[in-house]
Amino acid sequence: MSPAGAEERAGEGPPTAVVTGAARGLGLHLAGHLTGRGFDVLCVVRSSADAARIGAVTMRPVVGDVRDPALGRRLAALVGDGAVDLLVHNAGVGHPPHTLRELPPDDVLESVSTHCLGPLRLTQALLPALCRSSRATVLHVSSRWGSFAAAAEDGPGARHYAYRIGKAAQNMMSLCLRQELAGHGIRVAAVHPGALRTAMGAADATEDPATAALELVRLVLAEHREDLPPFMSRAGDPHPW
Ligand SMILES: NC(=O)c1ccc[n+]([C@@H]2O[C@H](COP(=O)([O-])OP(=O)(O)OC[C@H]3O[C@@H](n4cnc5c(N)ncnc54)[C@H](OP(=O)(O)O)[C@@H]3O)[C@@H](O)[C@H]2O)c1
C-alpha cells in the first residue's frame, strides 16, 4: 500500500479521502486531483448549492461547517466500517488586519474554531476510520502566517491577530497529534501551500491553486516518502516554525 493508501485495496474498494473547504480554491482542486487518482472523496462544503455542483462531478459532498461538533459524527457514520486514508483539513477563513484597539476578539475565536478546534474534533471522530487504513495521513493546510519565526520577521503584518493565532494553534495541534498518532501508524503534517490566487489569497499572490493542489497530492501520495516533515512547504521541505 502506498503512503496514503492510494491503491485500491483488494476487495475493499477505492481509498477514501475527506477534504474540508472543498467548495472552491485549493480544497476544490485537492478533491479533484484525489478523485483523478482513484480516491472516493468526501467533500465538506457549506452550502447545498455547492453540494449540488460538487456532486455532479463524481465527488461525494457533505454539507457542514467544521466548527459544528456534530460534523465529525456525521462523517464517521458515512464512512461506517470503512477506512479513511487521507484527511485534509483545508477549510480556512481570513480576517483583515486590525490594531489591538480595532480588533473584534470574536475574529480570533472564529479563526481558532475553524483552523484548530474544528479539525481536532474531526480527527477525533474519524480516528477509528483512520486506524483502519494501513497508512493514513492527516494533513493540515496551515500557513506561513502561523509560523512564529515568520511573524517575528514580518513586523506590521503581525497585526493579522486572528489568522496568525488560528494558524499557530493549528500548527501546535498538528504537532501534538503527530506525536500521539505516530503510535497508530498515522502520519500527521502541516503544510504552507504557497501564496495562492484564491478568494483568501493576498492581493499579490501569484501561484496557481490547481498546480499547488497537484503538487501537494503528489507529495502526500509519493511512494518513496515514508514520512513528511512536521511543518513543510508543498515541495516537502521543512518550514520554520
Ligand atoms: N490562498 C493562499 O495564499 C493561502 C496561503 C496559505 C494558506 N492558505 C490556506 O489554504 C486553505 C485553503 O484556502 P484557499 O486559499 O483555497 O481559500 P478559499 O478559496 O477562500 O477557500 C476556503 C474554503 O474554506 C471553506 N470554509 C471556511 N470556513 C469554513 C467552515 N467553518 N466550515 C467549512 N468550510 C469552511 C470555504 O467555504 P465557503 O466556500 O462556504 O466560504 C471555502 O470553500 C486555508 O486553510 C488557508 O488558510 C491559503
The ligand as an SDF file (V2000), in Angstrom:
LIG
                    3D

 48 52  0  0  0  0  0  0  0  0999 V2000
   -4.5540   31.3620   -0.5990 N   0  0  0  0  0  0  0  0  0  0  0  0
   -3.3800   31.4390   -0.0020 C   0  0  0  0  0  0  0  0  0  0  0  0
   -2.4680   32.1810   -0.4350 O   0  0  0  0  0  0  0  0  0  0  0  0
   -3.1030   30.6140    1.2230 C   0  0  0  0  0  0  0  0  0  0  0  0
   -1.8520   30.7290    1.8340 C   0  0  0  0  0  0  0  0  0  0  0  0
   -1.5860   29.9730    2.9540 C   0  0  0  0  0  0  0  0  0  0  0  0
   -2.5520   29.1160    3.4590 C   0  0  0  0  0  0  0  0  0  0  0  0
   -3.7700   29.0250    2.8610 N   0  0  0  0  0  0  0  0  0  0  0  0
   -4.7530   28.1010    3.4490 C   0  0  0  0  0  0  0  0  0  0  0  0
   -5.2420   27.2450    2.4260 O   0  0  0  0  0  0  0  0  0  0  0  0
   -6.5580   26.8020    2.7920 C   0  0  0  0  0  0  0  0  0  0  0  0
   -7.4850   26.9520    1.5940 C   0  0  0  0  0  0  0  0  0  0  0  0
   -7.6590   28.3430    1.3450 O   0  0  0  0  0  0  0  0  0  0  0  0
   -7.9630   28.9460   -0.0970 P   0  0  0  0  0  0  0  0  0  0  0  0
   -6.8380   29.8290   -0.4250 O   0  0  0  0  0  0  0  0  0  0  0  0
   -8.3550   27.8790   -1.0510 O   0  0  0  0  0  0  0  0  0  0  0  0
   -9.2130   29.8990    0.2630 O   0  0  0  0  0  0  0  0  0  0  0  0
  -10.7040   29.9860   -0.2370 P   0  0  0  0  0  0  0  0  0  0  0  0
  -10.7950   29.9190   -1.7140 O   0  0  0  0  0  0  0  0  0  0  0  0
  -11.2380   31.1810    0.4700 O   0  0  0  0  0  0  0  0  0  0  0  0
  -11.3850   28.6530    0.3380 O   0  0  0  0  0  0  0  0  0  0  0  0
  -11.6220   28.4620    1.6910 C   0  0  0  0  0  0  0  0  0  0  0  0
  -12.6440   27.3360    1.8180 C   0  0  0  0  0  0  0  0  0  0  0  0
  -12.8210   27.0650    3.2250 O   0  0  0  0  0  0  0  0  0  0  0  0
  -14.2210   26.9580    3.4500 C   0  0  0  0  0  0  0  0  0  0  0  0
  -14.5510   27.2530    4.8400 N   0  0  0  0  0  0  0  0  0  0  0  0
  -14.2740   28.3920    5.5370 C   0  0  0  0  0  0  0  0  0  0  0  0
  -14.7530   28.2810    6.7840 N   0  0  0  0  0  0  0  0  0  0  0  0
  -15.3410   27.0660    6.8680 C   0  0  0  0  0  0  0  0  0  0  0  0
  -16.0330   26.3740    7.8930 C   0  0  0  0  0  0  0  0  0  0  0  0
  -16.1930   26.9310    9.1150 N   0  0  0  0  0  0  0  0  0  0  0  0
  -16.5030   25.1370    7.6520 N   0  0  0  0  0  0  0  0  0  0  0  0
  -16.3490   24.5720    6.4290 C   0  0  0  0  0  0  0  0  0  0  0  0
  -15.7130   25.1760    5.4130 N   0  0  0  0  0  0  0  0  0  0  0  0
  -15.2200   26.4070    5.6340 C   0  0  0  0  0  0  0  0  0  0  0  0
  -14.8580   27.9600    2.4900 C   0  0  0  0  0  0  0  0  0  0  0  0
  -16.2140   27.6540    2.3460 O   0  0  0  0  0  0  0  0  0  0  0  0
  -17.2400   28.6530    1.6020 P   0  0  0  0  0  0  0  0  0  0  0  0
  -16.9650   28.4700    0.1330 O   0  0  0  0  0  0  0  0  0  0  0  0
  -18.5710   28.1660    2.0250 O   0  0  0  0  0  0  0  0  0  0  0  0
  -16.9320   30.0410    2.0920 O   0  0  0  0  0  0  0  0  0  0  0  0
  -14.0080   27.7190    1.2450 C   0  0  0  0  0  0  0  0  0  0  0  0
  -14.5200   26.6410    0.4970 O   0  0  0  0  0  0  0  0  0  0  0  0
   -6.9730   27.6150    4.0120 C   0  0  0  0  0  0  0  0  0  0  0  0
   -6.8140   26.8510    5.1860 O   0  0  0  0  0  0  0  0  0  0  0  0
   -5.9870   28.7850    4.0040 C   0  0  0  0  0  0  0  0  0  0  0  0
   -5.7710   29.3150    5.2930 O   0  0  0  0  0  0  0  0  0  0  0  0
   -4.0820   29.7510    1.7590 C   0  0  0  0  0  0  0  0  0  0  0  0
  1  2  1  0
  2  3  2  0
  2  4  1  0
  4  5  1  0
  4 48  2  0
  5  6  2  0
  6  7  1  0
  7  8  2  0
  8  9  1  0
  8 48  1  0
  9 10  1  0
  9 46  1  0
 10 11  1  0
 11 12  1  0
 11 44  1  0
 12 13  1  0
 13 14  1  0
 14 15  2  0
 14 16  1  0
 14 17  1  0
 17 18  1  0
 18 19  2  0
 18 20  1  0
 18 21  1  0
 21 22  1  0
 22 23  1  0
 23 24  1  0
 23 42  1  0
 24 25  1  0
 25 26  1  0
 25 36  1  0
 26 27  1  0
 26 35  1  0
 27 28  2  0
 28 29  1  0
 29 30  1  0
 29 35  2  0
 30 31  1  0
 30 32  2  0
 32 33  1  0
 33 34  2  0
 34 35  1  0
 36 37  1  0
 36 42  1  0
 37 38  1  0
 38 39  2  0
 38 40  1  0
 38 41  1  0
 42 43  1  0
 44 45  1  0
 44 46  1  0
 46 47  1  0
M  CHG  2   8   1  16  -1
M  END
$$$$
